Structures are given as structure tokens and as C-alpha cells.
Amino acid sequence: MNERNLTLMTDLYELTMMQGYFKEQNNKTAVFDLFYRNNPSGNGFAVMAGLEQVIEYIKNLHFGESEIGYLRSTGLFEEDFLGYLKDFKFTGDIYAIPEGTVVFPREPLVKVVAPIMEAQLVETAILNIINHQCLIATKTVRVVHAARGDGIMEFGLRRAQGPDAGIYGARAAMIGGCVGTSNVLAGQMFDVPVKGTHAHSWIMSFPDELTAFRTYAKLYPTACILLVDTYDTLRSGVPNAITVFKEMRDAGIPMKGYGIRLDSGDLAYLSKKAKEMLDEAGFSDAIISASSDLDENLINSLKTQGATINSWGVGTNMITSSDWPAFGGVYKLVALKDEKTGEFIPKIKLSENTEKVTNPGNKTVYRIYGADTGKMIADLIALTDETYAENQPLLLFDPIDTWKKTHLTPGTYKMRELPVQIFKNGECVYESPSVMEIRDVCRRELDTLWDEAKRLINPHRAHIDLSSRLHAMKNSLLESVDYMTHHHG
């Protein structure tokens, strides 16, 4: 991200609106929420990812000569506004839920509190970054869940939708729980393990399969995963691999990180047969890895059929989230500051679709856990000036079916505020953890969910509640707008 100036990576209307605010001298402080409405792939939750790239983008926001020259050439912008852009820098506050955290629909994942011209400019890029990485991290968690403890390797670069999607998709996949990626640039940029074997072309370039295997084993004795399906998996590939493993064992080479890879055919049948042959030859700890248009459903099915695969290389379907191509995050104005009183005036967006009606006001999110289980009970979206204490009783109710209530007594629950401050007055006050640290965060977060919430199909739906004050404010805004539309139509 650092090599490129992404300041113009925005939709044109953000800049034309900015010029409008500039001309009207209307640069009120606004609060915008980034949230999403539906979990991808029918999952029970999503995973927050992409924040580090948002930070880099905000830090690097500036209009250089070429950007201003280009805007001038469009004929849409006047000199006084272009002059203002020359010294532009972000001066606002940003709050966000940290990467690796399990998140749910309607919760503000990122909150921007800034003069409206600045808040408007950054909308498109922040959505672009967060939508992409949340999508791939969430898809990866599904794939990892299906593998039931086996390692998942990210192999998607050649099928990703462009270089950025390949690089940052690999980052998100590592956060979601992969053990490594084949993408060497991602390995360098994010300090994550890189893994891979060899291609069919390696084997085809030798006079015969056995010579190809022997040569590879000599080069990489401690990472000797041999691709066995070039000619005939069970008649040629596996027997030749066993021959090479025996030669290695006889030569006293320690047998670690060795095994076979299957890349075609009936993976359940082939893996079982290969496992029998390897066991018989005394190589019961050999890795059996598979790659071949895998996704969570196919892995789940293969596990159910008793496939003996214990390492999975997943490419296209994970890096592109093939069944659910976009995350659907949106960025909505929820409050404007009254310059006289300094108070935030809540704003609401109405829609024919109930789920498109926004939650107004300057908000935060609390996660509530059972004190005895450490498992998540619910999330509570509340206004930032509300206070809660664990030694008080807590009432939760469903924002739609308000009669569905839960009373939590003191001592039975723990509360944690999810968003943290990232920027304060335009300065970054947050240090991003490493990708491998974020991966650990994600693993711990998944442990706070009940198994029912992690099911791949028809998962349990989490309770996402509004505080009483937020609920009342939302309803009174809805009623006042309703009055205006009916009486002043």
C-alpha cells in the first residue's frame, strides 16, 4: 500500500460532495458507521480483518501535484477547492473493532468521527479494504472449521482477482486460520509461513517419475511432499514415493515433513488406498495432502467419507469466496455534531426494507460473556455516553421482538467493549499486531462461540441487542419522520 498514493481511490461523488461542503462552508463533524447486514456464505458470524491496511491508507492520505492536476483536468473542480486539497490531511477520530474479532451484522466495525468533508473522502477506500479482507477471513474460518484440526494451506494466488486480491486475500486467510500460504510476497510482507511442493511439470521434465522424486528428495529432505498423480496414483505414484522414502530412511535421513500430495481423482478412495500402502511400508506418519478445487463443503464431505487426508491446499474457492463474492459492508451517516452545544444529533436512514433502516447516534458495542463458561451470550449496541457495570443487573431484549427478554444478574456475566480508538485528531494511536498474532486472536475469539454458532449450515443466530436508550431514540426518530412524511407530503 505504501508505494502507491491511494488518495484518489475514491468514488467521484465523494469529491464532488466535498467541493459542495467546501463552497457552503459546511464542514460539520459527522459520525459514520461501517457495518454489514448479512453474514457471508450463510455463516453464523464474520471475522474482522483489514484494519492495518486502513491505517496505512489514512496515514498516507495526501493530494500531490499529479492528483490535483488530474482533478483540474476533469473540469469539475474550482481553483479555491483544489487549493484547499493541497494541504489536506485527515484530522478526525477513528474507532474500530480489532482484527481477528468475531463480528455480527449491524455492528459498527469502523466508526469515523471527522469533519464531514474528510469522513466522506475516506468512505470508498475503507469499504474496499474492509469488505475484501472480512470476506476472505470469514470464508477461511469456514474452510478451517470443516478440516477439523488439519492444516489448511492458502494456494489461491494464481486464481485471485488481481495482485492485490491475491496478496491481501492471503493475509486475510492467514488471519482466518491457515497454517501457511504459497504466496511468497505475502510471506515477505506479513512475515507468515510460506509453503508449497512441486508441479506436475517437475515430474514430466525427468525421464521417469522415480528419478524426479529422488531428485526432489535430495534437494528438500525435510519438506519432501511428493505429487503422486501425474501418471497413475496407485500403480506408479505412491509405490515410487514409498521407494524414495525407504531410501531416505535407509540413508538415516530423519523422516519429518514428508508425504504425498493428491491433486485429482476420487480423493476419498485414493487417500484411503494410499494410506494402506504407506502404513504397510512403515510410513504411518506420512502427510497425505490434497488440493483440487476444495472448499468447506467438499472437505466436510471427504471427512465424512473417512478420507485419510490430513493437510489441505485450498485455492480458488477460498481466495475468491466463490459462493459469496462480496461482503456487503456499507458506510452510513448516523450523527452530526451541533456546533453550538457540541452534542451529536442522531440521524436515521429510512427505507422500504426494514433491514436497511440504520441505527442512529454515536455508538459502541459491548460483548457479554457468561462468567462461568466464557462463551458469548449476546452483543449490546449502545450509545457512547451510556455506562454499564458488571455489578448491576442487565436487561437484554430483542430489538424486533421486544418481548423476548433476558435478565442477567450481577456476577453471572462479563462485559467487554469491542471498539478501540485507532486515530485521535488525525494521529494514529494504535499499533497493529502481527498477522500471526491476529491469527491467535481469531482462534481465541472462535473459542468464545458455542459449537452451534460455528455450524456451516443453519448455524445458531447470535443475539445482537440495542440498549433501551438507543432503541427508544430509534423509535422516536422513526415516528417523527413518519409524521413529517404523512403531514407534509
C-alpha positions in Angstrom: 0.0 0.0 0.0 2.8 2.4 0.9 4.3 2.6 -2.6 1.1 3.9 -4.1 -0.9 7.1 -3.4 -4.4 5.8 -3.0 -5.9 9.2 -2.2 -7.9 9.2 -5.5 -9.1 5.6 -4.9 -12.5 7.1 -4.1 -15.8 7.4 -5.9 -16.2 10.7 -7.8 -19.2 11.7 -5.8 -17.2 11.8 -2.6 -15.0 14.6 -4.2 -18.0 16.5 -5.7 -19.8 16.4 -2.4 -16.6 17.6 -0.7 -16.5 20.6 -3.0 -20.1 21.3 -2.2 -19.5 21.2 1.5 -16.4 23.5 0.9 -18.5 26.0 -1.0 -21.2 26.0 1.6 -18.7 26.2 4.4 -20.5 23.3 5.9 -17.8 21.1 7.4 -19.7 19.9 10.5 -18.3 17.0 12.4 -20.1 13.8 11.4 -20.2 10.3 12.7 -20.2 7.5 10.1 -20.6 3.8 10.8 -19.3 1.0 8.6 -21.4 -2.1 9.2 -22.8 -5.1 7.2 -26.2 -6.6 7.0 -25.8 -10.4 6.3 -23.1 -12.9 7.2 -21.4 -14.3 4.1 -21.9 -17.9 2.9 -24.8 -18.4 5.4 -22.2 -18.4 8.2 -23.2 -17.5 11.8 -20.7 -14.6 12.1 -18.0 -12.8 10.3 -14.3 -12.1 11.2 -13.0 -8.5 11.3 -9.9 -8.0 9.0 -8.2 -5.3 7.0 -7.7 -2.7 9.7 -3.9 -2.4 9.3 -4.4 -1.5 5.6 -7.0 1.1 6.6 -4.4 2.7 9.0 -1.8 2.8 6.2 -4.2 4.4 3.8 -5.3 7.1 6.3 -1.7 7.9 7.3 -0.8 8.3 3.6 -3.7 10.5 2.6 -2.5 13.5 0.6 -3.1 15.2 -2.7 0.1 15.6 -4.7 0.7 17.6 -7.9 -0.4 14.8 -10.1 -3.6 14.1 -8.2 -4.5 17.8 -8.2 -3.5 18.2 -11.9 -5.8 15.3 -12.8 -8.8 16.7 -10.8 -8.3 20.1 -12.5 -8.3 18.3 -15.9 -11.8 16.9 -15.3 -13.2 20.5 -15.4 -15.4 19.7 -12.3 -13.4 21.4 -9.6 -12.7 25.1 -8.9 -9.3 26.5 -8.0 -10.2 27.5 -4.4 -11.2 23.9 -3.7 -8.1 22.5 -5.4 -6.1 24.9 -3.3 -7.7 23.5 -0.1 -6.8 20.0 -1.2 -3.1 20.9 -1.5 -2.8 21.0 2.3 -5.5 18.3 3.0 -4.8 15.9 5.8 -7.1 13.7 7.9 -7.8 15.3 11.3 -10.6 13.1 12.7 -11.0 10.2 15.1 -11.5 6.6 14.1 -12.6 3.7 16.3 -12.7 0.1 15.1 -13.1 -3.4 16.3 -9.7 -5.1 16.3 -8.8 -7.6 13.6 -9.5 -11.2 14.3 -12.6 -10.4 16.4 -15.8 -12.3 15.6 -18.4 -9.7 14.5 -22.1 -9.7 13.6 -24.5 -7.8 11.3 -25.4 -4.2 12.1 -22.5 -3.6 14.5 -20.2 -0.7 13.7 -17.0 -2.3 12.7 -15.4 1.0 12.0 -16.6 4.4 13.2 -15.3 7.6 11.7 -15.8 10.9 13.6 -14.5 13.7 11.5 -15.3 16.9 9.6 -17.8 15.7 7.0 -15.5 16.5 4.1 -12.8 14.2 5.4 -15.3 11.5 6.5 -16.8 11.5 3.0 -13.5 11.2 1.2 -12.3 8.1 3.0 -15.6 6.2 2.7 -14.9 4.2 -0.5 -11.3 3.1 0.3 -12.2 2.0 3.8 -15.2 0.0 2.5 -13.0 -1.5 -0.3 -10.3 -2.7 2.2 -12.6 -4.0 5.0 -15.1 -5.6 2.7 -12.5 -7.7 0.9 -10.5 -8.9 3.9 -13.5 -9.6 6.2 -15.0 -11.7 3.3 -11.8 -13.9 2.8 -11.1 -14.2 6.6 -14.7 -15.4 7.2 -14.6 -17.8 4.2 -11.3 -19.2 5.5 -12.7 -19.8 9.0 -15.4 -22.0 7.4 -12.8 -24.0 5.5 -10.6 -24.4 8.6 -13.7 -25.5 10.6 -14.5 -28.2 8.0 -11.0 -29.6 8.2 -11.5 -30.4 11.9 -7.9 -29.6 13.1 -6.0 -30.5 9.9 -3.8 -27.8 8.5 -5.1 -25.6 5.7 -2.7 -24.0 3.2 -3.7 -21.0 1.2 -2.9 -21.8 -2.5 -5.1 -19.2 -4.3 -2.7 -16.6 -5.8 -3.0 -17.7 -9.4 -6.8 -17.6 -9.3 -7.2 -14.5 -7.2 -8.9 -11.5 -8.8 -5.7 -9.5 -9.4 -2.5 -8.9 -7.4 -4.0 -7.0 -4.5 -6.7 -9.6 -4.0 -4.0 -12.3 -4.0 -1.8 -10.5 -1.5 -4.3 -9.2 0.9 -6.5 -12.2 0.5 -3.6 -14.4 1.6 -3.2 -12.0 4.6 -6.9 -12.4 5.5 -6.7 -16.2 5.0 -3.8 -16.4 7.5 -5.9 -14.4 10.0 -8.8 -16.9 9.4 -6.5 -19.8 10.5 -4.4 -21.0 7.6 -1.0 -22.6 8.5 0.8 -21.1 5.6 0.5 -19.6 2.1 2.1 -20.4 -1.2 2.3 -16.6 -1.9 5.9 -15.6 -1.4 5.3 -11.9 -1.5 2.6 -12.2 1.2 5.2 -14.2 3.2 7.7 -11.4 2.9 5.2 -8.6 3.6 3.4 -10.1 6.5 6.0 -12.4 8.0 3.8 -15.6 7.6 5.0 -19.1 6.8 5.3 -19.9 3.1 4.6 -23.5 1.9 4.4 -25.5 -1.3 5.5 -28.6 -3.1 6.2 -29.1 -6.8 4.1 -29.2 -10.0 3.4 -31.9 -12.5 5.8 -30.2 -14.9 8.7 -31.1 -12.5 7.9 -34.8 -12.8 7.3 -34.6 -16.6 10.7 -32.9 -17.1 12.6 -36.0 -15.9 12.9 -39.3 -17.9 10.7 -41.1 -15.3 8.8 -40.4 -12.1 11.2 -42.2 -9.7 14.1 -40.0 -10.8 12.0 -36.9 -10.4 11.1 -38.0 -6.8 14.7 -38.9 -5.9 16.0 -35.6 -7.2 13.4 -33.7 -5.2 14.0 -35.7 -2.0 17.7 -35.0 -2.3 17.0 -31.2 -2.5 14.4 -31.0 0.2 14.8 -33.9 2.6 12.8 -32.2 5.4 10.0 -30.9 3.2 9.6 -33.8 0.9 5.9 -33.9 -0.2 5.7 -35.8 -3.5 3.0 -35.2 -6.0 1.8 -38.7 -6.9 -0.9 -38.3 -9.5 1.0 -37.4 -12.7 0.8 -40.8 -14.3 -1.1 -43.3 -12.1 -1.6 -42.5 -8.4 -1.8 -46.1 -7.0 0.2 -48.1 -9.6 3.0 -45.7 -10.1 3.0 -42.5 -7.9 2.5 -44.0 -4.4 4.8 -47.0 -4.9 7.6 -44.7 -6.3 7.1 -42.3 -3.4 7.5 -45.3 -0.9 10.6 -46.4 -2.7 12.2 -42.9 -2.2 11.0 -42.8 1.5 12.7 -46.2 2.1 15.9 -45.0 0.5 15.8 -41.9 2.7 15.1 -44.0 5.9 18.0 -46.4 5.0 20.3 -43.4 4.5 19.5 -42.3 8.0 17.7 -39.1 6.9 15.2 -38.1 9.7 11.7 -38.6 8.3 9.9 -35.4 9.1 7.7 -33.2 6.9 7.4 -35.9 4.3 4.5 -37.4 2.5 2.4 -37.3 -0.7 0.0 -34.9 -2.4 -3.1 -35.8 -4.4 -4.4 -33.3 -6.9 -7.0 -35.2 -8.9 -9.3 -38.2 -8.9 -11.5 -39.5 -6.2 -9.7 -38.1 -3.2 -11.6 -40.2 -0.6 -10.8 -43.5 -2.3 -7.2 -42.6 -3.3 -6.3 -41.3 0.1 -7.6 -44.5 1.8 -5.7 -46.7 -0.6 -2.5 -44.6 -0.3 -2.8 -44.7 3.5 -2.9 -48.5 3.5 0.2 -48.7 1.2 2.1 -46.2 3.3 1.2 -47.9 6.6 2.2 -51.3 5.3 5.6 -49.9 4.3 6.0 -48.4 7.8 5.3 -44.8 7.0 2.2 -44.3 9.1 3.1 -40.7 9.9 3.5 -39.6 6.3 1.5 -36.5 5.5 -1.3 -37.0 2.9 -2.2 -33.7 1.4 -4.8 -32.8 -1.1 -5.5 -29.9 -3.4 -8.2 -29.9 -6.1 -10.9 -27.3 -6.2 -11.5 -27.7 -2.5 -13.9 -25.7 -0.3 -15.5 -26.2 3.1 -18.3 -28.4 1.7 -16.0 -30.8 -0.2 -13.6 -31.0 2.7 -16.6 -31.7 5.1 -17.9 -34.4 2.7 -14.4 -36.0 2.3 -14.0 -36.1 6.1 -17.4 -37.7 6.4 -16.4 -40.4 3.9 -13.4 -41.2 6.0 -10.7 -39.7 3.7 -7.3 -40.1 5.3 -6.1 -36.6 4.1 -4.6 -34.6 6.9 -3.3 -31.5 5.1 -5.3 -29.4 2.6 -4.2 -26.9 0.0 -7.2 -24.6 -0.8 -7.0 -22.2 -3.7 -9.7 -20.7 -5.9 -12.8 -21.2 -3.8 -11.2 -19.6 -0.7 -9.3 -16.7 -2.2 -12.3 -15.6 -4.3 -15.0 -16.7 -1.8 -16.6 -18.3 -4.8 -20.1 -18.9 -3.4 -20.4 -15.4 -1.9 -18.5 -12.8 -3.9 -18.9 -9.6 -1.8 -19.1 -8.8 1.8 -21.7 -6.0 1.5 -20.4 -3.6 4.1 -21.9 -0.1 4.0 -21.0 3.3 5.4 -23.8 5.4 6.8 -24.1 8.8 8.4 -25.5 8.3 11.9 -25.0 11.6 13.7 -24.0 15.3 13.1 -22.4 17.5 15.8 -24.3 20.6 16.8 -21.6 23.2 16.6 -23.2 25.3 19.4 -23.9 22.7 22.0 -21.2 20.2 21.0 -23.8 17.4 21.1 -24.3 14.8 18.5 -27.7 14.9 16.8 -28.7 11.4 15.7 -29.6 10.8 12.1 -31.5 7.9 10.6 -31.9 6.5 7.1 -35.4 5.2 6.3 -36.1 2.6 3.8 -38.9 0.4 2.5 -36.7 -2.5 3.6 -36.8 -2.8 7.4 -33.2 -4.2 7.5 -32.0 -1.1 5.7 -33.1 1.3 8.4 -29.9 2.3 10.2 -29.2 2.5 13.9 -28.8 6.2 14.7 -26.4 8.0 17.1 -22.8 7.8 18.3 -22.5 4.2 19.3 -20.2 1.5 20.7 -20.6 -2.3 21.1 -20.3 -4.4 24.2 -19.9 -8.2 24.1 -21.4 -10.1 27.0 -20.0 -13.4 28.1 -21.2 -16.0 30.6 -19.0 -15.6 33.7 -18.8 -19.4 34.2 -18.5 -20.5 30.6 -16.5 -17.6 29.0 -18.9 -18.1 26.0 -20.7 -15.2 24.3 -24.2 -14.6 25.4 -25.0 -11.5 23.3 -23.8 -8.2 21.9 -25.2 -4.9 23.0 -25.1 -1.9 20.7 -25.3 1.2 23.0 -24.7 4.9 22.9 -21.2 6.0 23.8 -22.3 8.1 26.8 -24.2 5.1 28.4 -22.4 3.5 31.3 -22.6 -0.2 32.4 -21.2 -2.0 35.4 -20.9 -5.8 35.8 -22.1 -5.5 39.4 -25.5 -4.2 38.2 -28.3 -6.4 36.7 -28.5 -6.2 32.9 -31.7 -6.4 30.8 -31.3 -7.6 27.2 -34.2 -7.6 24.7 -34.6 -8.5 21.1 -34.8 -5.2 19.1 -37.6 -6.6 16.8 -39.5 -9.0 19.1 -39.1 -6.8 22.2 -41.0 -9.2 24.4 -38.1 -11.7 24.1 -36.1 -10.6 27.2 -33.1 -11.9 29.2 -32.3 -10.7 32.7 -28.7 -11.1 33.7 -28.0 -10.9 37.4 -24.7 -9.4 38.8 -21.8 -11.9 38.9 -23.3 -14.1 36.1 -21.8 -12.1 33.2 -18.7 -10.3 32.0 -18.7 -7.3 29.6 -16.1 -6.1 27.1 -16.2 -3.1 24.9 -15.2 -4.2 21.4 -14.1 -1.0 19.5 -10.8 0.7 20.3 -9.6 4.1 19.3 -7.3 4.0 16.2 -6.9 7.7 15.3 -7.2 10.7 17.5 -7.2 14.1 15.9 -5.7 12.6 12.8 -2.8 10.8 14.6 -2.6 7.1 14.8 -2.8 5.9 18.5 -3.0 2.2 17.8 -0.3 -0.4 17.0 -1.4 -3.3 14.8 -0.4 -6.7 16.0 1.4 -9.0 13.5 -0.7 -11.2 11.2 0.3 -14.3 13.2 -0.7 -12.6 16.5 -4.1 -11.7 14.9 -4.5 -15.3 13.8 -4.2 -16.2 17.5 -6.7 -13.6 18.4 -9.1 -15.1 15.9 -8.6 -18.6 17.3 -9.3 -17.4 20.9 -12.4 -15.5 19.6 -13.8 -18.6 18.0 -13.4 -20.4 21.3 -15.9 -17.9 22.8 -18.6 -19.1 20.5 -20.7 -22.2 21.2 -20.3 -25.0 18.6 -23.9 -24.4 17.4 -22.8 -20.9 16.2 -20.0 -22.4 14.1 -22.1 -24.9 12.2 -21.6 -24.5 8.4 -25.3 -24.9 7.7 -28.1 -23.2 9.6 -25.9 -22.0 12.5 -27.4 -20.6 15.7 -28.0 -16.9 15.3 -26.3 -14.7 17.8 -28.3 -12.2 19.8 -27.5 -8.6 18.8 -29.4 -6.2 21.0 -29.9 -2.5 21.2 -29.7 -0.7 24.6 -33.0 0.7 25.9 -31.9 4.2 25.2 -30.8 3.5 21.7 -34.0 1.6 21.0 -36.2 4.4 22.3 -34.2 7.0 20.3 -34.5 5.0 17.1 -38.3 4.6 17.5 -38.8 8.3 18.3 -36.8 9.3 15.2 -38.9 6.8 13.1 -42.1 8.3 14.4 -41.0 11.9 13.8 -40.0 11.1 10.2 -43.3 9.3 9.8 -45.2 12.3 11.0 -43.3 14.6 8.5 -43.9 12.3 5.5 -47.6 12.0 6.2 -48.4 15.6 7.1 -46.2 17.5 4.7 -46.4 15.3 1.7 
